[in-house]
């Protein structure tokens, strides 16, 4: 699987944004310590921009910038043969076709190392009004594992958005049972209740999630946002 395969499985921008928010909300409940979470969402990342992110603690990560222009996805798999550190720069084609409206994302210092090297092995984008996600024209290396740019691992919960997929991830990562009904509740963007929080993590109180809920932009009223 490559970024081209992932791009074909991604939903529209608004649906992807809500899915990322839901995963971030679930992780905020499961892991009170932000640094221990995989999935996060910052609804106030910068003026007019929101950002979803993933970090696995071992050097693999992705960022998705949502803006009026659309959405820009950057992924970095540190052991990928397409790593910029193995090729003196981003792999040919990964960033070359990114449209000008997302150039600020390509040049974003937060997505590069201290020397300005873009930390990227996979990239996709979708402008507002586009009918599909796009990725660059790339000749992928044969890595022998079918995941040359890390997309299969990095974006697995974006390509497979079923509650059961998140349940498998969470139970493996946190090594605890994670009730499917609670995941389905949050994936439906219903306001989080004390019962849902207790089902996911009895050591966390609903009131303690106020800061996370505001940062994520998760609905808090009687009805989910639309």
C-alpha positions, -999 to 999 in steps of 0.1 A, spaced: 0 0 0 12 35 -8 -2 70 -4 -20 65 -37 -40 36 -23 -47 55 10 -59 86 -10 -85 65 -27 -99 53 7 -101 87 23 -135 104 28 -144 140 21 -126 166 41 -153 172 67 -158 135 74 -120 130 78 -118 160 102 -146 147 123 -130 112 124 -97 126 136 -115 146 163 -133 115 175 -100 95 177 -84 124 196 -114 125 220 -112 88 227 -75 90 234 -79 120 257 -102 97 278 -80 67 276 -47 86 283 -49 116 306 -12 123 297 -10 140 264 25 128 257 13 92 258 -14 96 232 -11 85 195 -39 107 181 -44 144 189 -64 173 174 -58 210 178 -88 231 167 -68 262 173 -34 253 158 -31 286 140 -52 314 126 -78 297 103 -61 263 106 -68 231 126 -44 202 128 -49 165 134 -17 145 143 -4 111 152 29 102 169 39 67 179 68 77 201 93 59 179 97 86 152 67 79 130 41 106 127 15 123 106 -1 158 105 -32 169 87 -38 206 83 -74 216 78 -80 251 64 -102 271 41 -81 259 12 -88 223 20 -67 197 37 -30 188 35 -16 154 48 20 148 57 33 115 69 68 105 80 79 68 85 114 70 99 125 36 87 110 40 52 134 37 22 119 70 11 131 88 42 147 122 32 176 113 55 185 84 32 181 104 0 195 139 8 160 153 6 124 143 1 118 114 -23 112 127 -59 75 134 -65 64 134 -29 62 172 -26 68 183 -62 31 185 -72 17 201 -41 -4 231 -52 6 266 -42 -23 269 -17 -6 243 5 30 256 1 29 271 36 23 235 49 53 222 28 75 249 43 60 247 78 90 245 103 70 222 126 71 196 98 108 197 94 139 191 115 161 217 131 181 220 98 149 226 78 148 192 62 111 183 56 102 152 76 81 135 50 78 102 32 41 105 22 19 134 12 -16 139 0 -39 169 -4 -75 179 -13 -85 214 -22 -119 227 -13 -142 217 -41 -120 189 -54 -138 156 -60 -109 134 -47 -77 134 -28 -45 137 -47 -8 127 -44 23 133 -64 36 113 -94 60 90 -76 82 60 -87 82 40 -55 111 18 -44 105 -19 -40 109 -23 -2 98 -59 -2 71 -53 23 45 -35 2 47 -3 23 75 18 8 64 52 21 49 40 54 14 48 44 -1 14 53 10 18 89 7 56 93 -28 60 79 -43 26 88 -70 42 110 -78 68 83 -82 43 56 -102 19 78 -125 41 99 -146 14 115 -150 15 152 -137 -21 154 -104 -9 138 -99 17 165 -109 -9 192 -82 -32 180 -56 -4 180 -66 8 215 -67 -27 231 -33 -35 217 -17 -2 227 -33 2 261 -35 -35 269 -70 -31 284 -105 -40 271 -121 -11 253 -158 -13 249 -170 -10 213 -203 8 223 -183 37 238 -162 40 206 -193 40 185 -208 67 207 -178 90 201 -174 81 165 -210 93 161 -199 126 176 -224 124 204 -216 145 234 -194 126 259 -212 115 290 -200 104 324 -211 69 315 -190 68 283 -160 82 302 -164 56 330 -167 28 304 -135 38 287 -115 49 318 -130 48 353 -100 68 366 -110 99 346 -138 123 355 -159 140 329 -151 175 343 -114 168 339 -118 166 301 -130 202 296 -96 214 284 -92 185 260 -127 189 247 -121 226 240 -87 219 223 -102 192 201 -133 211 193 -154 181 202 -192 187 206 -203 193 242 -240 203 238 -270 181 237 -265 174 200 -234 168 178 -223 195 155 -229 192 118 
